[in-house]
Amino acid sequence: MLGILVTLLLYFCLISWIAYWKKGSEEDYYQVKKAVPVTVLAFSVFATLLSPISFLTLVGNAYTGRSYLWFAQCGIFLAIPLAHRYFLPLYQKGNYETA
């Protein structure tokens, strides 16, 4: 048990030391030097649209007998191509900052 604690302590000290010596500016951290590829933005939008709440809601509605509500989720098949075609290029070209 003591060996595990010592190993964890050494690990955290090493990670802290590496982070201290490789620190950048605040702008680099929040904006990633404005070098976010469009594929990362696309996956981010896709993950936001396909949140776990959607999966839980669909399963819950099917379980309670309201399976007809699955049709409401079909809008994602329209939203993803539209977001990829129109929203992501504007977002990438603009000088936007997000949380």
Buried (B, 14 or more C-beta within 10 A) or exposed (E): EEEEEEEEEEEEEEEEEEEEEEEEEEEEEEBEEEEEEEEEBBEBBBEEBEEEEEEEBBEEBEEEEEEEEEEEBEEBEEBBEEBBEEBBEEBBEEEEEEE
